[in-house]
Amino acid sequence: NNYSTPEYGTVNPTIFVMIAYLVMFGLMFGDVGQGFVLFVVGFLTQLSYRKNPLKKDGMLSRNLSKLLPYLGVSSMVFGVLYGSYFGFALFPALWFNLDAVVAGNATTGPVRDVYGILGITIKFGIIVIYTGLVLNWINLFRKKAWLKMTLDKNGIVGGILFATGLYMGFGFVGSNYKEFPSDPWIPIVLGVTILLLFLRGFLDYYLSVKEGGQRESAGKVIMDSTMEWLVDMLEIFGGYLSNTLSFMRVAGLGIAHAALMESFKSLSSLSTGFGAIAILVFGNLLVIVLEGLSSGIQSLRLNYYEFFSRYFTGKGVAYEPVGLKTSFSAQK
């Protein structure tokens, strides 16, 4: 509702947004203890609103209080995978120890440096972007918009170009940043797909005229089609790259979360007794508020700009059934 209502007849994006949002939040904010705090706060806030139905929304609104338990569960799941319990490794990590990786002393696990964390988030971003592309193809197939489904920057041709770029990018990284892959099929695929994108404007005009649309001069058609093609090229080669690398912020916030907890643990070790405990409690509260807010916002941003931009058309009208009961008295 905050973004827009999905267009009628398209795939409902709710389940995909839910999965992507919770996974991104957990990657950035994985801690069992802090996740449990989020869960409890959300549960208690919901309970307060249920006991007082006419209570005005506070800093933690009704919607946010419903979201917090889910975020808490996500944080706890990834906390178990990271082996983080209020910043301490009380139990072995089931995946890799994020705190040890950030501190630079990881000796076990599949990830032992920050580059491995960056790689995970980039691959996750690729999955999210391709999910958006596939949803776009399904929606366009339902509309029978064949030209846009095939010859568009978010169509099948755009997906092929993105896949080719990924192959070249991973090959470049695999060569230790020395050279790009030299497979003979690469220039053929690039040439054919770029040509098809160039022809799209002319085909679009031809189909428009065939269906009774307005005729234009040859010069205007050539100019419009060429400009549209140039813009598409910029968006594909620049947009796909920036959208993919944008998911590195997930790794960045996860690293920042671990680094902050490591700082508070170091400060606590310099003190004793109540002072040490107070520093740890204050540190955890600060991380929960600041990092929790940052992670929640970034997860939302990545869904809006990197995921929705591939398929979402908010042209729908929300269904509001007519009934005898009304919530006017409650709103009043």
C-alpha angles and dihedrals in degrees: 000000000000092000106030142292114275116250115261113263095022127114112279103247096198098098093046093048091048093053095043093046096050094044092050092048092050092049090054099036108032111158128123097211097044091044089053089054090053090049094050094045091050093047094049092046091052089049090053092052092048091053090049108036093175094049113125118243113266131195087299101052125202092260093048092048088055091050098048097072090054091048089048092054091048091050092049093049092052090041088061090047090050095039092233123147111173085329095309127110096231092155132024115273115253092210112014136321104255094188092053092047092052091045089052097238102100111136101166137042135056093283120054104158139035091257088066090054091050090050092053093052093046091052089047089052091052089054091050093048093048091048087056091049093051091048088051091052091050092049092048091046089055090051090046089233092152098166094052091043092056110024104040136099087248093037131088093285090052090049091052091050090049091050091049091050091050091051091052092045095051090045090053091050091045091056089057090257093300106112144358122243113276099204110154093230094061099077090042093054092044092048096047096045093046090049092050090051089051091052092049095084092052092047090048091053092046092052091045092054091045089057092051101273126150119282119234134195118271092244093054093048091050092047095047093045093047094048091048090050092050091050091048091051091052092048093047099046095035103027099048091048094049092043091053095045089046088075088067086083086071089061090043094056092043089053091046090051092054093043092053092051090048089052093052091047089053091049090048091053089059091061135052139217118354093358093059092048092047092053092051093047093047091045093052092047091049092049092047092052101039102032093038091054093045093048092048093050095046092049089053093046093051090051092049100045108024100032107028093045090067099057116349121115111177098202097120130115117226115242111245111180119212114239143161093246122073136186092220094111091052092049091047 
